[in-house]
Amino acid sequence: MIKFVFDDAKKRTNLGLGISRENVDRLVEGKPIRVDLREMDITVDGSVMIYFAETDLDLQQAVVEFIGPETKVNIDPRLKSTMQ
């Protein structure tokens, strides 16, 4: 995996993550990848989690344990119609 941070023309900070076939294989095995933001000189205490599932609904089920009353959830509009 390669990780990088860059500012774009609009002065926004962007995080880039490049994953290899080995990373993909681990994701398929159910092993999420975590990236510590402090390692990237991003000044918030936290991490990015990358995980894999076959479908959007499977993705939703994979993270249900992390969802609580304080969690900010953004649902793709295409998925909302399948959840009702």
N, C-alpha and C positions, 0 to 999 in steps of 0.2 A: 504494500500500500504506500502511496505517496500522499502527503498532506501539504497544503500550501495556503497562504493567505495573501490576498492582493486587493488593492483599491482600484475600482473601475473609474471610468471617465467622469462619473457623477459623484465621485468621492465616497462611494459606499464600500464598506469592507465586505469581502467575499471569502468564503472558505471553500477550497477545492479539495476533493478527495478522489484519488484514482485507485481503483481496486483491481487486483490481479485475478487470474483464474483461481489461484489458491484461495484468495479471499472469498470469491464467489462460492467455491466448494464448501468452505466453512459456513457461509451463510445458509446454504442449502441444507447443511447438517444441523441447522438450528443454533448455530453459535454466533450471536450478534457481535458486531465490531463496535467497540467504544473508542472514541477519540477524546482525550482530555483537552479541553479548550485552552487551559493555561499553557500546555506544551506549544500551542500555536500563538502564544503571546496575545490571546484574546482575554480581556481583563474581567471576564465573568467567571465565577466558580461553577463549573458544570462540565458536561460532556455532550457529545453527539453520539447517538446510537443508530447504527445501520443494521437492519435486519431484513430477512427475506421470508416471503410466503408466496404461494402460487397465485392467489387472487387478492383483491382489495379487502374482501370480507375476511379472508384468512389473516391478512395483516392486522385488521382490527382486533381479531381474537387473540393474536399474538401479544398485544400490548395491553390487554384489558387489566392486567394486574397493576399497571402503572397509572391507571386512570382513577382519579379521586376528585373530590369537590373543588380542589384548587387547580386542577389540571386545565390548561388551555388546549382545546381540541379544535383543529381545523379540518373539516371534512370536505373532500373534493365534491363539488356539486354533482358530478356524475354518479357518485356513490350514494348521496343522500336519497335519491329516488328508490334505491334498492333496500334501504333501511326502514322504510315506513310500512 
